[in-house]
Structures are given as structure tokens and as C-alpha cells.
Amino acid sequence: MPLSPESKDVIAATLPAVGAAIGDITPLFYSKMFAAHPELERDLFNRGNQKQGEQQKALAGSIAAFATLQLDPDPARVEAILSRIAHKHASLGIKPDEYWIVHKHLFEAIVEILGDAVTPEVAKAWDELYWLMADTLISMEADLYRAAGVETGDVWRTVRVADRVHQSADTVSFVLTSLDGSPLPIFRPGQYLSVGVHLPDGARQIRQYSLSSAPAKGDWRITVKRVLQTTTADGTVLPAGEVSNFLYNNVFEGDELQVTTPFGDLVLIEDETPILLASAGIGCTPMIGMLDHLAGVGDKRPVAVLHADRSVASHAHRRELETLAEKIPSAQLYRWYEDLGNREPLETIRIGRADISDLPLDPKTQAYLCGPLPFMLSLREALIERNVPAENIHYEVFGPDSWAPAS
């Protein structure tokens, strides 16, 4: 249901002020919510993203985008934004009651930041907007739970690690099987699952990992790159990944893990159009799963596979990528490395950053991107310049989705 005309007018009048203050509202909201519900910060939300402010940016961006799209309706854009959020929520087992917790503390933060500007009329309009967004997400998540064959929020299961394989020095894959040997539920190529681990300080932290194999095998495979502490050029210290390092250092064959049913909206479109699978770094994982599926079913579509990495040594699943591409007669594999060592560049193995300007590209191509934001933004721009429609460009962001291209 659209916003009421009265609320739409109020939102239009107040959106500039709320938008200007949203960067102050969202941190205060999280502070209030975690003070009242410390278990949410400890056991549900990503503490690393909270510390770096990424979750706050993503929330601010989604609220502002949703509000803007109520004033200038674009149903496809709304669907894309909310579908991504709904899949992430489903992978965490979010339940409808939790939207009431968010509502309480978000509106307390809005009132505290904006003060007397929040008149009863303004509060009513933004309350209507919030519940329009929340009720839509609740409905979408209910559909996802139903399609997965689970009760609302009941997405967790215990699996056993059947195999552990290093894919690069910092990257390891885990093959997961059911405890009783029965096949695990099917998923769609490109989807992810959540992994929950109990850390030494007692917190239960959750992260999502793409399924890096085809869905026809009866088991699941995820690939984890440990995130080490780094310092940026401006001196900012980026903390080590809590969950990735725990999994890398502590989980081996025979161990059990708590994981969820797979979700995710970056999935292959089943049609006859050409495909481009483009990744950088650990963004290769959903692409490996898609490529494994295409090879397994004997797909006849033209497939261009692009990957960029720092070096040959750091390229996870490097040999597997080559092998899968070789199994698809129509596939073309191109790689870029910032450091080739003592290797000579080739036509399909190049030095530097990914550049598609001289590659053959059908404008009807369905493109799937995964990797760091600068990589995806650059490639998206290059694809649009090559006449690939924006709606044909699909992406996956590892972490809070703060990228929201408008066209």
C-alpha cells in the first residue's frame, strides 16, 4: 500500500531535514537499542561493522532510499532494495517482534536529534513510512521462510565439517554435511548461508558466507578468508575479522557448526542470454558456485568469466576456476593481477586492474558482480558504457549494503 496523501506531503517536506540528520540518528538509535538489549549487539549484530560505522551507513541509506522512492515511485527499485534486506534478515532468523524493538529506539533517536521539529503530524507520517517498510519486509521474509520450509525465524541447524581445504594462504573452504548423512536442502547458485560461532568472550557472532559449489551435490561448501588487522593509508586501523579468524584457526574435519538455511537474491537468471561472472578477491566464491552449476548442467550460453586479484598466490580457487571454465565450451576466462611476479602477461592473464574495454561483450549480457565496492562500481560503469542495461547488472556486497546505484 502506498503512503497516504497526507503523510506523503509531510515526508516530502521533512525528508531534507531527516536526511541531513540521519547520520546522527542511526548511531544514536543503535546506542539506545544496545543499551536496552545488549544481547542483540553480543549475539546478532556484527560488532565489527558497528565499530566501523558500516551498519549505521547501510541503515541510513536504506531509510533515505525507501522514503525517496515513496515520493517518486519506482516499484522495481523498491523491490530490489527490500529483497536484499529481506534475504539478509531471513538468513539471521529475524522475527516480526524485532521490528517493534527497532521502532521504539529509532523513533526515540529521531525525537532526540530533531527535537521540537517532530510534531505529532511529522511523527505520524514517519511512523506510517516505517511500518510500510517494516510490514513489507515482514511479508517478504514470511515468504522466504515458507519457501524454505521452515517456521518463522527457525533457520538454524547443526552440520558437520566433512572436509577442510586451503584455497590460498589466507583462505580455507569447508565442506558441510548433515549429522545423519541425509542430503542438505537445495539452494540456488549464488546464495549464501549464515554461520554462528561462540567466541571466547561469550558472544555469539554471525557472518554470511557464499556457497562456493553447485547445489546438486547434497552437501554445502563455504569458503572463508581470514581478515587480518590492517592499517589504511590515512592511519585508520581496521580490526581483524572475529569470525573469519575463529573459523580459520579453530574449525577442522569432524567439528560441528551452527549454520542457517541458504538465502540470497544474487542468483542466476535462467534464460538464454549471455552471462558475465565478474569477481575480485574473495568475491570469487558465489561465482565459483555459479560456474560449477553451469558446468554441471551443460549450459550452452556464452559465459565470460572475469577475476581480479592482488597476485596469483592470493587468488583463492584459482585452479578450480580454470578447471570449471574449461568444462564449458563457450566460456572465456580473463584474469588480472596487480602483481604477476616473474610471469609474463598473456592475452587472458593481464597485469593491473580489470579492464573490459577491449573484451567482446553482448549488450544483452546478464552480469553478476562480487568484490570490493570500488571494483564493482568501476565495472558497473564500464558495462553501462558498453550498452549493458543497468537492470542486467546484479551484485553481491559482503557486509552491509551501502552501495545503492540509482540507475
C-alpha positions as CSV (number, residue, x, y, z in Angstrom):
1,M,0.0,0.0,0.0
2,P,1.3,3.5,-0.8
3,L,1.7,6.2,1.7
4,S,-1.5,8.2,2.5
5,P,-1.5,11.6,0.6
6,E,-1.2,13.5,3.9
7,S,1.8,11.5,5.0
8,K,3.4,11.8,1.6
9,D,3.2,15.6,1.8
10,V,4.8,15.6,5.2
11,I,7.5,13.2,4.2
12,A,8.3,15.4,1.2
13,A,8.5,18.5,3.4
14,T,10.6,16.9,6.1
15,L,12.9,14.5,4.2
16,P,15.6,17.0,3.6
17,A,15.9,17.7,7.4
18,V,15.7,14.0,8.3
19,G,18.1,13.1,5.6
20,A,20.6,15.7,6.8
21,A,20.3,14.3,10.3
22,I,20.2,10.6,9.5
23,G,23.9,10.2,10.1
24,D,23.4,11.4,13.7
25,I,20.1,9.5,14.2
26,T,21.3,6.0,13.3
27,P,24.3,5.8,15.6
28,L,22.1,7.1,18.5
29,F,19.5,4.5,17.6
30,Y,22.0,1.7,17.8
31,S,23.4,3.0,21.1
32,K,19.9,3.2,22.6
33,M,18.9,-0.3,21.3
34,F,22.0,-2.0,22.5
35,A,21.8,-0.3,25.9
36,A,18.3,-1.8,26.3
37,H,19.1,-5.1,24.6
38,P,22.8,-5.9,25.0
39,E,22.1,-9.4,23.7
40,L,21.4,-8.0,20.2
41,E,24.9,-6.5,19.9
42,R,26.5,-9.6,21.5
43,D,24.6,-12.3,19.7
44,L,23.0,-10.9,16.5
45,F,24.6,-7.8,15.0
46,N,28.1,-7.7,13.5
47,R,30.3,-6.0,16.1
48,G,33.0,-5.2,13.5
49,N,30.5,-3.4,11.3
50,Q,29.2,-1.5,14.3
51,K,32.6,-0.3,15.3
52,Q,33.5,0.9,11.8
53,G,30.1,2.5,11.2
54,E,29.2,0.4,8.2
55,Q,25.9,-0.9,9.6
56,Q,24.8,2.7,10.5
57,K,25.6,3.9,7.0
58,A,23.6,1.0,5.5
59,L,20.6,1.6,7.7
60,A,20.7,5.4,6.9
61,G,20.9,4.7,3.2
62,S,18.0,2.2,3.2
63,I,15.7,4.5,5.1
64,A,16.5,7.5,2.9
65,A,16.2,5.5,-0.3
66,F,12.9,4.0,0.8
67,A,11.5,7.4,1.7
68,T,12.6,8.9,-1.5
69,L,11.0,6.1,-3.5
70,Q,7.7,6.8,-1.9
71,L,7.8,10.3,-3.3
72,D,9.0,9.3,-6.7
73,P,7.7,5.7,-7.0
74,D,9.8,3.1,-8.7
75,P,8.4,-0.4,-7.7
76,A,11.3,-2.3,-9.3
77,R,13.8,-0.2,-7.3
78,V,11.9,-0.7,-4.1
79,E,11.7,-4.4,-4.7
80,A,15.5,-4.6,-5.3
81,I,16.3,-2.8,-2.1
82,L,13.9,-4.6,0.1
83,S,14.6,-8.0,-1.4
84,R,18.2,-7.7,-0.5
85,I,17.4,-6.7,3.1
86,A,14.7,-9.5,3.5
87,H,17.1,-12.2,2.4
88,K,19.7,-10.9,4.9
89,H,17.1,-10.8,7.7
90,A,15.9,-14.3,6.8
91,S,19.5,-15.6,7.0
92,L,19.7,-14.2,10.5
93,G,16.3,-15.6,11.6
94,I,14.7,-12.2,12.2
95,K,11.2,-12.4,13.5
96,P,8.3,-9.8,13.3
97,D,8.6,-8.8,17.0
98,E,12.1,-7.5,16.5
99,Y,10.7,-4.7,14.2
100,W,8.9,-3.3,17.3
101,I,12.2,-3.1,19.2
102,V,13.8,-1.2,16.2
103,H,10.7,1.1,16.0
104,K,10.9,2.1,19.7
105,H,14.6,3.0,19.7
106,L,14.7,4.5,16.2
107,F,11.9,6.9,17.0
108,E,13.4,7.8,20.3
109,A,16.6,8.7,18.4
110,I,14.7,10.8,15.9
111,V,12.9,12.8,18.6
112,E,16.1,13.3,20.5
113,I,18.0,14.6,17.4
114,L,15.3,16.6,15.8
115,G,13.6,17.9,19.0
116,D,10.6,20.1,18.5
117,A,10.6,19.6,14.7
118,V,9.0,16.2,15.4
119,T,5.4,17.5,15.7
120,P,2.6,14.9,16.1
121,E,1.9,15.3,12.3
122,V,5.5,14.6,11.5
123,A,5.7,11.7,13.9
124,K,2.6,10.1,12.4
125,A,3.9,10.4,8.8
126,W,7.3,8.9,9.6
127,D,5.6,6.2,11.7
128,E,3.5,5.3,8.7
129,L,6.6,5.2,6.5
130,Y,8.4,3.0,9.0
131,W,5.6,0.4,9.2
132,L,5.1,0.5,5.4
133,M,8.7,-0.6,5.1
134,A,8.6,-3.0,8.0
135,D,5.4,-4.7,7.1
136,T,6.6,-5.2,3.5
137,L,9.8,-6.8,4.8
138,I,7.9,-8.9,7.3
139,S,5.7,-10.2,4.4
140,M,8.7,-10.8,2.2
141,E,10.6,-12.7,5.0
142,A,7.5,-14.8,5.7
143,D,7.5,-15.8,2.0
144,L,11.2,-16.7,2.2
145,Y,10.7,-18.8,5.4
146,R,7.7,-20.5,3.8
147,A,9.7,-21.3,0.6
148,A,12.5,-22.7,2.7
149,G,10.0,-25.0,4.5
150,V,10.8,-23.6,8.0
151,E,8.8,-21.8,10.7
152,T,9.3,-18.1,11.0
153,G,12.9,-17.5,12.1
154,D,13.7,-21.2,12.6
155,V,16.6,-21.3,10.2
156,W,19.4,-22.7,12.2
157,R,20.8,-26.3,12.1
158,T,23.9,-28.2,13.2
159,V,26.2,-29.5,10.4
160,R,29.4,-31.4,10.4
161,V,32.6,-30.3,8.7
162,A,33.4,-33.2,6.3
163,D,36.5,-31.6,4.7
164,R,38.7,-28.6,5.1
165,V,40.9,-27.4,2.1
166,H,43.2,-24.4,1.8
167,Q,42.4,-22.4,-1.3
168,S,45.2,-19.9,-0.7
169,A,47.4,-18.9,2.3
170,D,44.6,-16.9,4.0
171,T,41.6,-18.8,2.6
172,V,40.1,-22.1,3.5
173,S,37.0,-23.9,2.4
174,F,34.7,-26.2,4.5
175,V,32.5,-28.9,3.1
176,L,29.5,-29.2,5.3
177,T,27.2,-32.3,5.7
178,S,24.2,-33.2,7.8
179,L,24.8,-35.0,11.0
180,D,22.8,-38.1,9.8
181,G,24.2,-38.2,6.3
182,S,21.0,-37.1,4.6
183,P,21.2,-34.5,1.8
184,L,21.2,-30.9,2.9
185,P,18.4,-28.7,1.5
186,I,18.9,-27.5,-2.1
187,F,19.8,-23.9,-2.8
188,R,20.2,-21.6,-5.8
189,P,23.7,-20.9,-7.3
190,G,25.0,-17.6,-5.8
191,Q,23.2,-17.9,-2.5
192,Y,24.8,-17.7,1.0
193,L,24.2,-19.1,4.5
194,S,25.0,-17.7,7.9
195,V,27.5,-19.2,10.3
196,G,27.2,-18.6,14.1
197,V,30.1,-19.1,16.4
198,H,30.6,-18.6,20.1
199,L,33.7,-16.5,20.7
200,P,36.0,-16.7,23.8
201,D,34.3,-13.6,25.3
202,G,30.9,-15.4,25.3
203,A,29.5,-13.5,22.3
204,R,27.8,-15.4,19.5
205,Q,28.7,-13.6,16.3
206,I,27.1,-14.4,12.9
207,R,28.6,-13.9,9.4
208,Q,27.3,-14.8,6.0
209,Y,29.4,-16.9,3.5
210,S,28.5,-17.6,-0.1
211,L,28.0,-21.3,-1.1
212,S,31.0,-22.0,-3.3
213,S,29.8,-25.2,-5.0
214,A,26.9,-26.3,-7.2
215,P,23.6,-27.1,-5.5
216,A,23.4,-30.6,-6.9
217,K,25.8,-32.3,-4.6
218,G,23.8,-32.8,-1.4
219,D,26.3,-31.0,0.8
220,W,27.3,-27.4,1.2
221,R,30.7,-25.7,0.8
222,I,31.7,-22.3,2.1
223,T,35.0,-20.5,1.6
224,V,36.3,-18.3,4.4
225,K,39.1,-15.7,4.0
226,R,40.6,-14.7,7.4
227,V,40.6,-10.9,7.7
228,L,43.8,-9.7,9.4
229,Q,44.1,-6.4,11.1
230,T,45.3,-3.7,8.7
231,T,46.1,0.0,8.7
232,T,44.9,2.2,5.9
233,A,47.0,4.9,4.2
234,D,45.4,7.5,6.5
235,G,46.3,5.6,9.6
236,T,42.9,4.1,10.3
237,V,43.2,0.7,12.0
238,L,40.8,-1.9,10.5
239,P,40.3,-4.7,13.1
240,A,40.8,-8.4,12.4
241,G,37.7,-10.4,11.5
242,E,36.4,-12.1,14.6
243,V,34.5,-14.9,12.9
244,S,36.8,-15.5,9.9
245,N,39.8,-15.9,12.2
246,F,37.9,-18.1,14.6
247,L,36.9,-20.4,11.7
248,Y,40.4,-20.4,10.1
249,N,42.2,-21.2,13.4
250,N,39.7,-23.5,15.2
251,V,37.4,-25.4,12.9
252,F,38.6,-28.7,11.3
253,E,37.3,-32.0,9.9
254,G,34.7,-33.6,12.2
255,D,33.8,-30.4,14.0
256,E,30.2,-29.2,14.2
257,L,29.0,-25.8,13.1
258,Q,25.8,-23.8,13.5
259,V,24.6,-22.6,10.1
260,T,21.3,-21.5,8.5
261,T,19.2,-22.4,5.6
262,P,20.6,-20.7,2.4
263,F,19.2,-17.4,1.3
264,G,20.3,-14.6,-1.1
265,D,19.0,-12.8,-4.1
266,L,22.1,-12.9,-6.3
267,V,21.1,-15.9,-8.3
268,L,21.4,-17.0,-11.9
269,I,18.6,-16.0,-14.2
270,E,17.5,-19.0,-16.2
271,D,17.2,-17.7,-19.8
272,E,19.2,-17.8,-23.0
273,T,21.1,-14.6,-22.6
274,P,24.9,-14.5,-22.3
275,I,26.4,-14.4,-18.9
276,L,29.3,-12.5,-17.3
277,L,30.6,-13.6,-13.9
278,A,33.0,-10.9,-12.6
279,S,34.7,-11.1,-9.2
280,A,37.7,-9.7,-7.3
281,G,39.4,-11.2,-4.3
282,I,37.2,-13.4,-2.1
283,G,34.2,-12.2,-4.2
284,C,35.0,-15.3,-6.4
285,T,33.0,-17.6,-4.1
286,P,29.5,-17.1,-5.4
287,M,30.9,-17.1,-8.9
288,I,32.6,-20.4,-8.4
289,G,29.2,-21.8,-7.2
290,M,27.5,-20.4,-10.3
291,L,30.2,-21.7,-12.6
292,D,30.2,-25.1,-11.0
293,H,26.4,-25.2,-11.6
294,L,26.7,-24.1,-15.3
295,A,29.4,-26.8,-15.9
296,G,27.4,-29.5,-14.2
297,V,24.2,-28.9,-16.2
298,G,26.0,-28.4,-19.5
299,D,24.7,-24.9,-20.0
300,K,25.1,-23.7,-23.6
301,R,25.0,-20.0,-23.1
302,P,28.1,-17.9,-23.8
303,V,29.9,-17.3,-20.5
304,A,32.6,-14.7,-19.8
305,V,34.5,-15.2,-16.5
306,L,36.5,-12.3,-15.1
307,H,38.5,-12.3,-12.0
308,A,40.9,-9.7,-10.5
309,D,43.3,-10.3,-7.6
310,R,46.4,-9.0,-5.9
311,S,48.6,-11.8,-7.0
312,V,48.4,-15.4,-8.3
313,A,49.3,-16.7,-4.8
314,S,46.4,-14.8,-3.2
315,H,43.8,-16.0,-5.7
316,A,41.6,-18.4,-3.9
317,H,40.1,-21.2,-6.0
318,R,42.5,-20.3,-8.8
319,R,42.9,-23.8,-10.3
320,E,39.3,-24.7,-9.7
321,L,38.2,-21.6,-11.7
322,E,40.4,-22.7,-14.6
323,T,39.1,-26.3,-14.5
324,L,35.4,-25.2,-14.4
325,A,35.8,-22.7,-17.2
326,E,37.5,-25.4,-19.3
327,K,34.4,-27.7,-18.8
328,I,32.2,-25.1,-20.5
329,P,32.9,-24.9,-24.3
330,S,31.5,-21.4,-24.6
331,A,33.4,-20.0,-21.6
332,Q,36.1,-17.4,-21.8
333,L,38.3,-16.8,-18.7
334,Y,40.1,-13.5,-18.2
335,R,42.3,-12.6,-15.2
336,W,44.0,-9.5,-13.9
337,Y,46.7,-9.5,-11.2
338,E,48.3,-6.4,-9.6
339,D,51.5,-8.4,-9.2
340,L,52.4,-11.2,-11.7
341,G,55.7,-11.9,-10.1
342,N,58.1,-13.2,-12.7
343,R,55.3,-14.3,-15.0
344,E,54.8,-12.8,-18.4
345,P,51.4,-11.3,-19.2
346,L,49.2,-13.2,-21.6
347,E,46.1,-12.3,-23.6
348,T,43.9,-13.7,-20.9
349,I,46.2,-13.2,-17.9
350,R,47.0,-9.5,-17.5
351,I,48.7,-7.2,-15.1
352,G,46.9,-4.4,-13.4
353,R,43.2,-3.8,-12.7
354,A,40.2,-5.3,-14.5
355,D,39.5,-3.5,-17.8
356,I,36.8,-4.8,-20.1
357,S,37.2,-2.1,-22.8
358,D,38.6,-4.5,-25.4
359,L,36.7,-7.6,-24.4
360,P,33.9,-8.9,-26.6
361,L,30.6,-8.1,-24.9
362,D,27.0,-8.7,-26.0
363,P,24.7,-5.8,-24.7
364,K,22.1,-8.4,-23.8
365,T,24.5,-9.9,-21.2
366,Q,23.3,-10.6,-17.7
367,A,26.3,-9.6,-15.5
368,Y,26.9,-10.8,-11.9
369,L,29.5,-8.9,-9.8
370,C,31.0,-9.6,-6.4
371,G,34.1,-8.0,-4.8
372,P,35.2,-4.7,-3.2
373,L,32.9,-1.7,-3.8
374,P,35.5,0.2,-6.0
375,F,35.8,-2.8,-8.2
376,M,32.1,-3.3,-8.7
377,L,31.4,0.4,-9.2
378,S,34.1,0.7,-11.8
379,L,32.9,-2.4,-13.6
380,R,29.3,-1.4,-13.5
381,E,30.2,2.0,-15.1
382,A,32.2,0.2,-17.8
383,L,29.4,-2.2,-18.5
384,I,26.9,0.6,-18.9
385,E,29.3,2.4,-21.2
386,R,29.3,-0.9,-23.3
387,N,25.5,-0.6,-23.5
388,V,24.6,-3.3,-20.9
389,P,21.4,-2.1,-19.3
390,A,21.6,-1.3,-15.6
391,E,18.8,-3.8,-14.8
392,N,21.1,-6.5,-16.3
393,I,23.8,-5.8,-13.7
394,H,23.4,-7.8,-10.5
395,Y,25.7,-7.6,-7.5
396,E,26.5,-9.0,-4.0
397,V,28.1,-7.0,-1.3
398,F,29.9,-8.8,1.5
399,G,28.7,-6.8,4.6
400,P,26.2,-4.0,5.0
401,D,24.9,-2.9,1.6
402,S,25.9,0.8,1.4
403,W,26.0,0.8,-2.4
404,A,22.7,1.8,-3.9
405,P,23.2,2.9,-7.5
406,A,20.2,4.8,-8.8
407,S,20.2,3.7,-12.4
